[in-house]
Amino acid sequence: RYSLTFMDEANTGGNGPTHITVDATGNTIAVANYGDGSISTISLSKTGSPIGTTSLVFNEGTGPNKERQNGPHAHGVYFDKANKHLFVPDLGLDKVLIYPFDAVTSKLGEQLPPLQTAPGAGPRHMTFSSDEKFAYVINELDSTLLTASHAAGDGKLTILSNNPTLPADFIGKNSTAEVEIHPNGNFIYASNRGHESIVVFKRDPETGLLTFLQHAPCGGQHPRHFKIDPSGKWLLCGNQDSHTITILALDPATGLLGPPSNSIVCPSPSCILFAR
């Protein structure tokens, strides 16, 4: 059995922290503060306890969606494998912000040229292909999945395509939430809150481009997060509004998902991770 023991805490320096990640050395945590849109880095001791905030970055701007984009809203933080850059999808600014990162000092440098999405897209989360030649950004507000090339040396992202996550005839309200690449690299998955589905795309490893395969019912309401298990044969979906986690069989050869099968009760699940 696993248990948790409180060690220490630190203020993120911002309002409404929503996403964290640890750098490759294990010495730094980056935090996206959704409420005020700030981004912070916190250095860690050798035992993993937070020492203090080393960078706190505030941005300015708005987007065309007056209800959701009244200011910056950093929604995710992602280090590259080289541990040289931090990428931050900002829902309020319609940008993926890019910062140089110093792993020795835990500090962020001056912002590099960002990736600019379509107006009102609302970038939320992202993921990289295993070779980091491509990045995939899930846009919450316009229900699209953006494909970009990635120049590992300077961190530059360049848009290649934008795929809708919904059927063409869908007329209800929807917002997307999570995106993940299958462990074999051949398929990519994203969740639709409203359509209540997981959309499946086939991924071309050479070009990075996507081809639609399937809209699979998630078996619940408001699939805020999901996770593919390490074997690549199962997808666990956290349905926030129906308070369930559903399990969908996954065929690694075709990428296709089966119908929701087992379901467990879980109050408002918002994130699923597997212990290593």
C-alpha beads as a LAMMPS data file, in Angstrom:
LAMMPS data file: protein, C-alpha beads

276 atoms
275 bonds

1 atom types
1 bond types

-500.0 500.0 xlo xhi
-500.0 500.0 ylo yhi
-500.0 500.0 zlo zhi

Masses

1 110.0

Atoms # bond

1 1 1 0.000 0.000 0.000
2 1 1 1.014 3.575 -0.670
3 1 1 0.547 6.486 1.703
4 1 1 1.326 10.199 1.649
5 1 1 3.210 12.124 4.335
6 1 1 3.153 15.920 4.426
7 1 1 6.648 17.405 4.052
8 1 1 6.421 21.113 3.307
9 1 1 4.642 23.701 1.201
10 1 1 5.339 26.885 -0.761
11 1 1 3.220 29.672 -2.204
12 1 1 2.986 29.566 -6.003
13 1 1 2.987 33.365 -6.101
14 1 1 -0.130 33.443 -8.262
15 1 1 -3.869 32.942 -8.132
16 1 1 -5.662 29.691 -8.955
17 1 1 -2.867 27.166 -9.623
18 1 1 -4.194 24.558 -12.059
19 1 1 -1.258 22.535 -13.420
20 1 1 2.239 21.564 -12.269
21 1 1 5.189 19.677 -13.699
22 1 1 8.661 18.676 -12.480
23 1 1 11.770 19.261 -14.581
24 1 1 14.135 16.474 -15.697
25 1 1 16.552 16.992 -12.796
26 1 1 13.825 16.828 -10.160
27 1 1 15.043 20.147 -8.764
28 1 1 12.302 22.451 -10.088
29 1 1 8.517 22.597 -10.195
30 1 1 6.744 24.819 -12.729
31 1 1 3.204 25.990 -12.007
32 1 1 0.474 27.447 -14.237
33 1 1 -1.701 29.838 -12.211
34 1 1 -4.957 29.980 -14.165
35 1 1 -6.638 32.706 -12.117
36 1 1 -4.220 35.538 -12.866
37 1 1 -2.392 33.814 -15.713
38 1 1 1.003 33.907 -14.022
39 1 1 3.706 31.252 -14.370
40 1 1 6.025 30.367 -11.500
41 1 1 8.981 28.085 -10.892
42 1 1 9.821 26.740 -7.448
43 1 1 13.179 25.189 -6.559
44 1 1 13.259 21.926 -4.609
45 1 1 15.658 20.556 -2.014
46 1 1 17.397 17.189 -2.408
47 1 1 14.569 15.624 -0.420
48 1 1 11.931 17.149 -2.694
49 1 1 10.736 19.889 -0.351
50 1 1 10.039 23.311 -1.911
51 1 1 12.686 25.916 -1.126
52 1 1 11.129 28.984 -2.696
53 1 1 9.844 30.710 -5.821
54 1 1 12.632 31.476 -8.293
55 1 1 10.590 32.942 -11.181
56 1 1 7.185 34.586 -11.280
57 1 1 6.021 35.828 -14.673
58 1 1 2.897 37.907 -15.313
59 1 1 1.496 38.531 -18.789
60 1 1 -1.101 40.884 -20.235
61 1 1 -3.746 40.688 -22.943
62 1 1 -7.215 39.393 -23.759
63 1 1 -8.976 37.259 -26.356
64 1 1 -12.235 37.621 -28.307
65 1 1 -14.235 35.404 -25.928
66 1 1 -15.178 38.029 -23.336
67 1 1 -16.437 35.469 -20.812
68 1 1 -13.397 33.185 -20.852
69 1 1 -10.618 35.381 -22.238
70 1 1 -10.820 38.531 -20.131
71 1 1 -7.111 38.196 -19.342
72 1 1 -4.249 35.704 -19.338
73 1 1 -5.153 32.193 -18.148
74 1 1 -2.120 29.899 -18.134
75 1 1 -3.511 26.357 -18.211
76 1 1 -0.558 23.992 -18.566
77 1 1 3.218 23.786 -18.089
78 1 1 5.558 21.439 -20.007
79 1 1 9.357 21.075 -20.058
80 1 1 11.062 19.672 -23.143
81 1 1 13.267 16.591 -22.808
82 1 1 16.409 18.684 -23.105
83 1 1 15.209 20.647 -20.071
84 1 1 15.964 23.883 -21.933
85 1 1 12.469 25.304 -22.464
86 1 1 9.125 25.614 -20.697
87 1 1 5.940 25.644 -22.804
88 1 1 2.746 27.213 -21.438
89 1 1 -0.633 27.011 -23.235
90 1 1 -2.508 30.186 -22.238
91 1 1 -6.261 29.901 -22.770
92 1 1 -6.874 33.614 -22.338
93 1 1 -4.226 34.844 -24.776
94 1 1 -4.650 32.242 -27.552
95 1 1 -0.935 31.507 -27.325
96 1 1 1.488 28.787 -26.343
97 1 1 4.115 30.783 -24.471
98 1 1 7.738 29.611 -24.633
99 1 1 10.460 30.411 -22.087
100 1 1 14.134 29.472 -21.843
101 1 1 14.784 27.480 -18.663
102 1 1 17.963 27.273 -16.563
103 1 1 17.932 23.979 -14.655
104 1 1 20.790 25.118 -12.403
105 1 1 19.031 28.222 -11.068
106 1 1 15.427 27.055 -11.700
107 1 1 14.797 30.403 -13.421
108 1 1 12.919 31.276 -16.592
109 1 1 14.469 33.595 -19.178
110 1 1 12.828 36.249 -21.325
111 1 1 9.847 34.972 -23.311
112 1 1 10.597 33.672 -26.806
113 1 1 8.252 34.151 -29.807
114 1 1 5.063 32.228 -28.912
115 1 1 2.836 30.021 -31.015
116 1 1 -0.294 32.027 -31.892
117 1 1 -3.472 29.976 -32.243
118 1 1 -6.673 31.018 -34.016
119 1 1 -8.583 33.827 -32.239
120 1 1 -10.847 32.359 -29.567
121 1 1 -9.280 28.884 -29.764
122 1 1 -8.323 28.791 -26.078
123 1 1 -5.255 26.489 -25.894
124 1 1 -5.500 24.306 -22.765
125 1 1 -3.027 21.383 -22.715
126 1 1 -0.385 19.931 -25.036
127 1 1 1.814 16.914 -25.623
128 1 1 4.937 16.137 -27.641
129 1 1 5.718 13.176 -29.871
130 1 1 8.430 10.950 -28.398
131 1 1 11.042 12.389 -30.783
132 1 1 9.760 15.922 -29.986
133 1 1 9.575 16.811 -33.676
134 1 1 5.876 17.569 -33.240
135 1 1 3.623 19.119 -30.609
136 1 1 -0.142 18.746 -30.264
137 1 1 -2.219 21.443 -28.572
138 1 1 -5.831 20.866 -27.492
139 1 1 -7.900 24.041 -27.863
140 1 1 -10.672 24.138 -25.277
141 1 1 -12.915 26.889 -26.654
142 1 1 -13.174 26.031 -30.372
143 1 1 -12.854 22.225 -29.992
144 1 1 -9.823 21.731 -32.217
145 1 1 -6.540 19.830 -32.011
146 1 1 -3.583 21.783 -33.378
147 1 1 -0.517 20.082 -34.857
148 1 1 2.778 21.992 -34.840
149 1 1 6.334 21.201 -35.810
150 1 1 8.893 21.705 -33.050
151 1 1 12.477 22.881 -33.498
152 1 1 14.181 21.326 -30.487
153 1 1 17.160 23.664 -30.558
154 1 1 15.313 26.950 -30.128
155 1 1 11.917 25.676 -28.991
156 1 1 10.077 27.209 -31.951
157 1 1 6.599 25.878 -32.763
158 1 1 5.132 26.214 -36.261
159 1 1 1.495 25.339 -37.022
160 1 1 0.983 22.520 -39.539
161 1 1 -2.744 21.740 -39.248
162 1 1 -5.849 22.125 -37.113
163 1 1 -8.335 19.241 -36.754
164 1 1 -11.876 19.504 -35.347
165 1 1 -12.567 17.190 -32.419
166 1 1 -16.344 17.098 -33.078
167 1 1 -18.577 15.576 -35.760
168 1 1 -19.585 18.089 -38.421
169 1 1 -23.268 17.779 -37.492
170 1 1 -22.844 18.352 -33.734
171 1 1 -24.771 21.472 -32.618
172 1 1 -24.557 21.390 -28.801
173 1 1 -22.115 23.102 -26.472
174 1 1 -18.691 21.513 -26.107
175 1 1 -15.278 22.169 -24.651
176 1 1 -12.217 19.968 -24.967
177 1 1 -10.011 18.968 -22.052
178 1 1 -7.133 16.489 -22.428
179 1 1 -4.835 15.156 -25.152
180 1 1 -2.508 12.140 -25.124
181 1 1 -0.431 10.173 -27.624
182 1 1 -0.560 6.370 -27.510
183 1 1 2.685 4.772 -26.217
184 1 1 3.368 3.348 -29.695
185 1 1 3.188 6.861 -31.168
186 1 1 0.695 5.950 -33.890
187 1 1 -2.502 7.384 -32.415
188 1 1 -3.631 10.458 -30.520
189 1 1 -6.659 10.918 -28.266
190 1 1 -8.591 13.952 -26.984
191 1 1 -11.684 14.400 -24.812
192 1 1 -14.902 16.277 -25.649
193 1 1 -16.969 17.671 -22.761
194 1 1 -20.489 18.119 -24.122
195 1 1 -20.281 15.568 -26.898
196 1 1 -19.096 13.251 -24.065
197 1 1 -16.598 11.393 -26.190
198 1 1 -12.977 10.561 -26.826
199 1 1 -11.909 11.445 -30.354
200 1 1 -9.260 9.209 -31.926
201 1 1 -6.826 10.192 -34.698
202 1 1 -4.197 8.174 -36.550
203 1 1 -0.834 9.951 -36.473
204 1 1 1.746 9.915 -39.265
205 1 1 5.118 9.684 -37.478
206 1 1 6.938 11.244 -40.444
207 1 1 4.745 14.299 -41.082
208 1 1 3.041 14.528 -37.702
209 1 1 -0.322 15.006 -39.415
210 1 1 -3.558 13.427 -38.181
211 1 1 -6.384 11.436 -39.773
212 1 1 -9.713 11.026 -37.996
213 1 1 -10.614 7.497 -36.874
214 1 1 -13.376 7.499 -34.260
215 1 1 -15.634 9.287 -31.794
216 1 1 -15.913 6.872 -28.839
217 1 1 -18.555 7.489 -26.121
218 1 1 -16.772 8.023 -22.806
219 1 1 -19.563 6.529 -20.683
220 1 1 -20.043 9.575 -18.471
221 1 1 -20.459 13.320 -18.329
222 1 1 -17.716 15.945 -18.678
223 1 1 -14.582 13.838 -19.398
224 1 1 -12.103 16.272 -17.879
225 1 1 -9.141 13.901 -17.894
226 1 1 -8.133 10.469 -19.140
227 1 1 -5.040 8.303 -19.110
228 1 1 -3.827 5.422 -21.263
229 1 1 -2.344 2.641 -19.130
230 1 1 1.339 1.702 -19.636
231 1 1 0.441 -1.426 -21.634
232 1 1 -1.450 0.716 -24.158
233 1 1 -4.485 -1.576 -23.992
234 1 1 -6.817 0.441 -21.754
235 1 1 -8.010 4.029 -21.454
236 1 1 -9.274 5.264 -18.086
237 1 1 -11.578 8.281 -18.337
238 1 1 -12.417 10.618 -15.446
239 1 1 -15.975 11.920 -15.888
240 1 1 -16.169 14.932 -13.594
241 1 1 -19.920 15.639 -13.637
242 1 1 -21.114 12.020 -13.394
243 1 1 -18.514 11.270 -10.673
244 1 1 -17.196 8.147 -12.360
245 1 1 -14.063 6.673 -13.862
246 1 1 -14.863 4.473 -16.852
247 1 1 -12.587 1.955 -18.561
248 1 1 -12.454 1.601 -22.349
249 1 1 -10.598 -1.232 -24.079
250 1 1 -8.000 0.012 -26.592
251 1 1 -6.650 -1.914 -29.574
252 1 1 -2.982 -0.882 -29.988
253 1 1 -2.961 -2.158 -33.586
254 1 1 -5.890 -0.047 -34.820
255 1 1 -6.043 2.647 -32.140
256 1 1 -9.787 2.134 -31.797
257 1 1 -11.606 2.235 -28.469
258 1 1 -14.282 -0.196 -27.349
259 1 1 -17.456 0.730 -25.469
260 1 1 -17.192 1.839 -21.815
261 1 1 -17.125 -1.227 -19.608
262 1 1 -16.213 -1.170 -15.933
263 1 1 -17.050 1.976 -14.005
264 1 1 -16.186 3.064 -10.470
265 1 1 -17.553 5.910 -8.389
266 1 1 -15.100 8.777 -7.843
267 1 1 -16.166 12.260 -6.680
268 1 1 -15.488 14.809 -9.462
269 1 1 -12.340 13.182 -10.919
270 1 1 -10.063 15.758 -12.534
271 1 1 -6.765 13.900 -13.053
272 1 1 -5.664 10.262 -13.424
273 1 1 -2.034 9.099 -13.126
274 1 1 -0.388 5.689 -12.848
275 1 1 2.145 5.072 -10.075
276 1 1 5.501 3.877 -11.354

Bonds

1 1 1 2
2 1 2 3
3 1 3 4
4 1 4 5
5 1 5 6
6 1 6 7
7 1 7 8
8 1 8 9
9 1 9 10
10 1 10 11
11 1 11 12
12 1 12 13
13 1 13 14
14 1 14 15
15 1 15 16
16 1 16 17
17 1 17 18
18 1 18 19
19 1 19 20
20 1 20 21
21 1 21 22
22 1 22 23
23 1 23 24
24 1 24 25
25 1 25 26
26 1 26 27
27 1 27 28
28 1 28 29
29 1 29 30
30 1 30 31
31 1 31 32
32 1 32 33
33 1 33 34
34 1 34 35
35 1 35 36
36 1 36 37
37 1 37 38
38 1 38 39
39 1 39 40
40 1 40 41
41 1 41 42
42 1 42 43
43 1 43 44
44 1 44 45
45 1 45 46
46 1 46 47
47 1 47 48
48 1 48 49
49 1 49 50
50 1 50 51
51 1 51 52
52 1 52 53
53 1 53 54
54 1 54 55
55 1 55 56
56 1 56 57
57 1 57 58
58 1 58 59
59 1 59 60
60 1 60 61
61 1 61 62
62 1 62 63
63 1 63 64
64 1 64 65
65 1 65 66
66 1 66 67
67 1 67 68
68 1 68 69
69 1 69 70
70 1 70 71
71 1 71 72
72 1 72 73
73 1 73 74
74 1 74 75
75 1 75 76
76 1 76 77
77 1 77 78
78 1 78 79
79 1 79 80
80 1 80 81
81 1 81 82
82 1 82 83
83 1 83 84
84 1 84 85
85 1 85 86
86 1 86 87
87 1 87 88
88 1 88 89
89 1 89 90
90 1 90 91
91 1 91 92
92 1 92 93
93 1 93 94
94 1 94 95
95 1 95 96
96 1 96 97
97 1 97 98
98 1 98 99
99 1 99 100
100 1 100 101
101 1 101 102
102 1 102 103
103 1 103 104
104 1 104 105
105 1 105 106
106 1 106 107
107 1 107 108
108 1 108 109
109 1 109 110
110 1 110 111
111 1 111 112
112 1 112 113
113 1 113 114
114 1 114 115
115 1 115 116
116 1 116 117
117 1 117 118
118 1 118 119
119 1 119 120
120 1 120 121
121 1 121 122
122 1 122 123
123 1 123 124
124 1 124 125
125 1 125 126
126 1 126 127
127 1 127 128
128 1 128 129
129 1 129 130
130 1 130 131
131 1 131 132
132 1 132 133
133 1 133 134
134 1 134 135
135 1 135 136
136 1 136 137
137 1 137 138
138 1 138 139
139 1 139 140
140 1 140 141
141 1 141 142
142 1 142 143
143 1 143 144
144 1 144 145
145 1 145 146
146 1 146 147
147 1 147 148
148 1 148 149
149 1 149 150
150 1 150 151
151 1 151 152
152 1 152 153
153 1 153 154
154 1 154 155
155 1 155 156
156 1 156 157
157 1 157 158
158 1 158 159
159 1 159 160
160 1 160 161
161 1 161 162
162 1 162 163
163 1 163 164
164 1 164 165
165 1 165 166
166 1 166 167
167 1 167 168
168 1 168 169
169 1 169 170
170 1 170 171
171 1 171 172
172 1 172 173
173 1 173 174
174 1 174 175
175 1 175 176
176 1 176 177
177 1 177 178
178 1 178 179
179 1 179 180
180 1 180 181
181 1 181 182
182 1 182 183
183 1 183 184
184 1 184 185
185 1 185 186
186 1 186 187
187 1 187 188
188 1 188 189
189 1 189 190
190 1 190 191
191 1 191 192
192 1 192 193
193 1 193 194
194 1 194 195
195 1 195 196
196 1 196 197
197 1 197 198
198 1 198 199
199 1 199 200
200 1 200 201
201 1 201 202
202 1 202 203
203 1 203 204
204 1 204 205
205 1 205 206
206 1 206 207
207 1 207 208
208 1 208 209
209 1 209 210
210 1 210 211
211 1 211 212
212 1 212 213
213 1 213 214
214 1 214 215
215 1 215 216
216 1 216 217
217 1 217 218
218 1 218 219
219 1 219 220
220 1 220 221
221 1 221 222
222 1 222 223
223 1 223 224
224 1 224 225
225 1 225 226
226 1 226 227
227 1 227 228
228 1 228 229
229 1 229 230
230 1 230 231
231 1 231 232
232 1 232 233
233 1 233 234
234 1 234 235
235 1 235 236
236 1 236 237
237 1 237 238
238 1 238 239
239 1 239 240
240 1 240 241
241 1 241 242
242 1 242 243
243 1 243 244
244 1 244 245
245 1 245 246
246 1 246 247
247 1 247 248
248 1 248 249
249 1 249 250
250 1 250 251
251 1 251 252
252 1 252 253
253 1 253 254
254 1 254 255
255 1 255 256
256 1 256 257
257 1 257 258
258 1 258 259
259 1 259 260
260 1 260 261
261 1 261 262
262 1 262 263
263 1 263 264
264 1 264 265
265 1 265 266
266 1 266 267
267 1 267 268
268 1 268 269
269 1 269 270
270 1 270 271
271 1 271 272
272 1 272 273
273 1 273 274
274 1 274 275
275 1 275 276
